[in-house]
Amino acid sequence: MKGILFTDFVDFVERELPRAADRLGTVTYSPLGSYPETELLALVARASEAAEVPAAEVLRRFGAHLFRTLATLYPVFVEGVESSLELLGGIDTYVHGEVKKLYPDAEFPRFEARSGAAGRLEMVYRSRRPLADLAEGMIRGCVAWFGDRVDVARQDLDAADGRAARFTLRAVPVRTPRRRATA
C-alpha cells in the first residue's frame, strides 16, 4: 500500500482519536513509500483498542478522512464533477486510471459500478485486502464532500471478510413543502 495512506492514518488518529495517538508510538512513513497492508491493519488495531472504538468503525472514519485528504491534494478529481454518484460511477475507470499515472505500482481494489434508475448506483467492491470498511468510509466521505443526500447501504459478499461488498447508493429526493391555497 502506498505510504500516503499511512501518513494520513497517523494524521487522522492525531486529529480524531487523540487518546490513541500515543498508542501508535513513533511511526514514520514516506508518502511515496510502499508498505504491507498488515502494517496498516496493525495500526488500526492499536488505535481501535486505545480509543475503545471497533476497528471497523476506525476504518470507516479513516476512509471519510482519507477522501477529504485526497480531494484536497488532488482537486482535479472533484473539479467539474456534479455529484458523488457521478464521481463514484467512474472510480474504477477514470479516478484509478489517473492515480495509476502518479503511482504506477499502486494496487487498487476493483469497483464494478452500475447505474440503475435515476439517482441510483450499485458498486461491487473486490480486493485481496480486507478493507471494505475503508471503502465504505471513502464512499460516505465522497457523499459528504459533495453535500449530497444519498443513502448508502452495504451488503457483505462471500465470507464477509472485508474483501467483497456491494454498496447500493440511492439519492434521497429533496421534498419541497406544499403551499397552502389561500382563500
Residue pairs with C-beta under 8 A, 6 or more apart in sequence:
1 34
1 35
1 36
1 37
1 40
1 107
1 129
2 31
2 32
2 33
2 34
2 103
2 106
3 29
3 30
3 31
3 32
3 33
3 34
3 35
4 31
4 32
5 40
5 66
6 27
6 29
6 33
6 35
6 39
6 40
6 43
7 29
7 30
7 31
8 62
8 65
8 66
8 69
9 40
9 43
9 44
9 62
9 66
10 24
10 27
10 29
10 43
11 65
11 69
12 61
12 62
12 65
12 66
13 20
13 21
13 24
13 43
13 47
14 21
15 65
16 61
16 65
17 47
17 50
17 51
17 53
17 58
19 50
19 51
20 46
20 47
20 48
20 49
20 50
20 51
22 50
23 46
23 47
23 49
23 50
24 43
24 46
24 47
27 43
29 35
34 105
37 129
37 131
41 130
44 55
44 58
44 59
44 62
45 55
47 53
47 58
48 54
48 55
48 57
48 58
51 58
53 61
55 133
56 133
57 133
59 131
59 133
59 134
59 137
60 133
60 134
60 136
60 137
60 140
61 137
62 134
62 137
63 133
63 134
63 135
63 136
63 137
63 138
63 139
63 140
63 141
64 137
64 138
64 140
64 141
64 144
65 137
65 141
66 134
66 137
66 138
66 141
67 137
67 138
67 141
67 142
67 145
68 141
68 145
70 77
71 77
71 78
71 145
74 99
76 98
77 87
77 95
77 98
78 87
78 145
78 146
81 87
81 146
83 146
83 148
83 171
84 139
84 142
84 143
84 145
84 146
84 148
84 150
84 169
85 115
85 119
85 121
85 148
85 150
85 169
85 171
87 95
87 142
87 146
88 111
88 113
88 121
88 123
88 139
88 142
88 169
89 113
89 115
89 121
90 113
91 111
91 113
91 123
92 108
92 110
92 111
92 112
92 113
96 108
96 111
99 106
99 108
100 106
100 108
107 128
109 125
109 126
109 127
109 129
109 131
109 135
110 125
110 126
110 127
111 123
111 124
111 125
112 123
112 124
112 126
113 121
113 122
113 123
114 121
114 122
114 123
115 121
115 122
116 122
118 171
119 170
119 171
119 173
120 168
120 169
120 170
120 171
121 168
121 169
122 166
122 167
122 168
122 169
123 139
123 166
123 167
123 168
123 169
124 157
124 164
124 165
124 166
124 167
125 132
125 135
125 164
125 165
125 166
125 167
126 163
126 164
127 135
127 163
127 164
128 163
129 162
129 163
130 161
130 162
130 163
131 162
132 154
132 156
132 162
132 163
132 164
132 165
133 162
135 165
135 167
136 152
136 154
136 165
136 167
139 152
139 167
139 169
140 152
143 150
143 152
143 169
148 171
149 171
149 172
149 174
150 169
150 170
150 171
150 172
151 169
151 170
151 172
152 167
152 168
152 169
153 167
153 168
153 169
153 170
154 165
154 166
154 167
154 168
155 165
155 166
155 168
156 162
156 164
156 165
157 164
157 165
157 166
158 164
